[in-house]
Amino acid sequence: MAHTILITGATGNVGAEVVTHLPQTKQVRLAVRDIDSAKQHFGDALDYVHFDFMNTATFDSAFAGVKSVFLVRPPAITDIEVFKPMIASAKKANVQHIVFLSIQGVEKMSFVPHAKIEALIRESGISYTFLRAGFFMQNLIIEHLDEIRRDNEIFLPAGKSKTAFIDVRDIGAVGAKVLIKDGHDSQNYTLTGAEKLNYFEVAELLTELLGRKVTYANP
């Protein structure tokens, strides 16, 4: 199964969009903890393998025959030592390219897990592309849905600072492209939305779209 593309985090926001944007002609393998649950979302046409970042015994079978990897750090994992044997297993399997979902501004924040994982990948000698994504538009739903629905407000201490929100569908499209197209080796791409908005403006947009008054609490 040469030239297989392995997707981690496939059941998450970004990973699922990467899968969606990959051509059906490509051999895609989803590295997931719960295969049955993943099949309910993606169907039976794809290749599935049990994969657990905390279980090194799952690594070799996941990387066998893989050419490219889309790597997402599970938010719950902050111990970077976990990624060392995983990257070593990828190198042993002759993985040629790792596309890693990083964060915007990581080059100025050496203390964050994403910066340390970037360093591990560079040190491995495996070709890489780092997608340094800005704040997900979908975080408004994930993190603030209850307060918007219940209280008609957005509550977080952001003041008048502006964010160029990015849709995870756009990140997925970029991720798929760099996985299958040449010319992206050793590249760092900062991905943001086209327009910067503060949360007062976000509340105005939600007011217009939902048909009810939504305010930004500005605590």
C-alpha positions in Angstrom: 0.0 0.0 0.0 2.6 2.5 -1.0 1.9 6.2 -1.2 -0.8 6.0 1.5 -1.8 9.3 3.2 -2.3 8.9 6.9 -4.7 11.3 8.7 -4.6 11.7 12.5 -7.3 13.7 14.2 -9.7 12.6 11.4 -12.8 12.8 13.6 -11.9 16.4 14.7 -12.8 19.7 13.1 -9.8 20.1 10.9 -8.9 16.5 10.3 -12.4 15.7 9.0 -12.1 18.6 6.5 -8.8 17.3 5.2 -10.3 13.9 4.5 -13.2 15.6 2.8 -10.9 17.6 0.5 -8.7 14.7 -0.5 -9.4 13.2 -3.9 -11.2 9.9 -3.8 -8.5 8.5 -6.1 -5.9 8.8 -3.2 -5.3 5.9 -0.8 -6.3 7.4 2.6 -5.9 5.8 6.0 -7.5 7.2 9.1 -5.6 6.7 12.3 -8.3 6.7 15.0 -8.9 5.4 18.5 -12.5 4.2 17.7 -12.7 2.6 14.3 -16.5 1.9 14.5 -17.3 5.5 15.4 -15.1 6.8 12.5 -16.8 4.5 10.0 -20.2 5.9 11.0 -18.9 9.3 9.9 -16.8 8.4 6.8 -18.2 5.1 5.7 -16.5 1.8 4.8 -14.6 3.0 1.7 -11.5 4.3 3.5 -8.8 2.4 5.3 -8.9 2.5 9.1 -6.2 1.7 11.7 -6.4 1.8 15.5 -4.0 4.5 16.7 -3.4 5.9 20.1 -0.7 8.6 20.8 -0.2 7.1 24.2 0.3 3.5 23.0 3.5 3.0 21.0 2.3 -0.5 20.0 -0.1 1.1 17.6 2.5 3.1 15.7 4.2 0.7 13.3 1.0 -0.7 11.8 -0.3 2.9 11.3 2.8 4.1 9.4 3.3 0.9 7.3 3.4 1.9 3.6 2.6 5.6 4.4 4.1 8.4 2.3 2.5 11.4 3.9 1.0 12.2 7.3 -1.4 14.9 8.5 -0.5 15.3 12.2 -2.8 16.9 14.7 -1.8 17.3 18.4 -4.7 16.1 20.6 -5.4 19.0 22.9 -5.2 16.8 26.0 -1.6 15.9 25.3 0.9 18.4 26.5 3.8 16.1 27.2 6.0 16.4 24.1 7.9 13.2 25.0 4.8 11.4 23.7 5.6 12.5 20.2 9.3 11.3 20.1 8.6 7.6 19.6 5.7 8.4 17.2 8.0 10.5 14.9 10.7 7.9 15.2 8.3 5.2 14.1 7.3 7.4 11.1 10.9 7.8 10.1 11.6 4.1 10.4 8.6 3.5 8.1 10.2 5.9 5.6 7.4 8.5 5.8 8.4 11.2 3.3 6.3 14.2 4.5 4.6 15.4 7.7 2.0 18.2 7.5 1.5 19.4 11.0 -1.4 21.6 12.2 0.4 24.2 14.3 -0.8 27.7 15.5 -0.3 31.2 14.3 2.6 33.0 16.0 4.2 29.8 17.2 7.6 31.1 16.1 7.4 33.7 18.9 6.2 31.2 21.5 8.9 28.5 22.0 7.2 27.4 25.3 4.0 26.1 23.6 3.6 22.4 22.7 3.2 23.2 19.0 6.6 24.9 18.9 8.3 21.9 20.5 6.6 19.5 18.1 7.7 21.6 15.1 11.3 21.3 16.5 11.0 17.5 16.8 9.8 17.2 13.3 12.6 19.4 11.9 15.2 17.4 13.9 13.9 14.1 12.5 14.9 15.0 9.0 11.5 14.2 7.6 10.2 16.7 5.1 7.5 18.9 6.6 5.0 21.6 6.1 3.7 23.5 9.1 0.2 25.0 8.9 0.2 27.8 11.5 -3.5 28.4 11.7 -5.3 31.4 13.4 -8.3 31.2 15.6 -11.0 28.9 14.2 -14.3 30.4 13.3 -15.9 27.2 14.7 -14.6 28.0 18.1 -17.5 30.4 18.5 -19.7 27.4 18.4 -17.5 25.1 20.3 -16.5 27.4 23.1 -19.3 30.0 23.2 -22.4 28.2 22.0 -24.1 27.9 25.4 -23.7 31.5 26.4 -24.8 32.8 22.9 -27.9 30.4 23.0 -28.8 30.9 26.6 -27.7 34.5 27.4 -27.4 36.1 24.0 -23.9 37.2 24.8 -20.2 36.5 24.1 -18.2 36.4 27.3 -14.4 36.5 27.1 -11.7 39.1 27.9 -10.7 40.2 24.5 -11.5 44.0 24.6 -11.3 45.6 21.2 -8.5 43.3 19.9 -9.3 41.9 16.4 -9.1 38.3 15.1 -9.0 37.2 11.5 -11.1 34.1 12.1 -10.5 31.2 9.8 -13.0 28.5 8.8 -11.7 25.0 9.4 -13.0 24.1 5.9 -10.3 26.4 4.5 -7.6 24.8 6.6 -8.8 21.4 5.5 -8.5 22.5 1.8 -5.0 23.7 2.4 -4.0 20.6 4.3 -5.2 18.3 1.5 -3.4 20.4 -1.2 0.0 20.2 0.5 -0.4 16.5 1.2 -0.8 15.7 -2.5 1.1 18.5 -4.3 4.8 19.0 -4.6 6.6 22.2 -3.7 5.6 22.6 -0.1 8.7 21.0 1.6 10.2 22.9 4.5 7.4 25.5 4.4 5.6 27.4 7.2 2.2 28.7 6.2 0.3 31.1 8.4 -3.4 30.6 7.7 -6.0 33.3 8.7 -9.3 34.7 7.5 -9.6 37.5 5.1 -11.1 40.1 7.6 -10.1 41.1 11.1 -13.1 41.5 13.5 -13.4 42.4 17.2 -16.0 40.7 19.3 -18.3 43.8 19.2 -18.4 43.3 15.5 -18.9 39.5 15.8 -21.9 40.2 18.1 -23.4 42.6 15.5 -23.1 39.9 12.9 -24.7 37.3 15.1 -27.5 39.8 15.9 -28.2 40.3 12.2 -28.0 36.6 11.3 -29.9 35.2 14.3 -32.6 37.9 14.4 -32.1 38.6 18.1 -29.8 41.0 20.0 -26.5 39.4 20.9 -23.9 41.5 22.8 -20.3 41.2 23.7 -19.9 41.4 27.5 -16.3 42.7 27.3 -15.4 41.5 30.9 
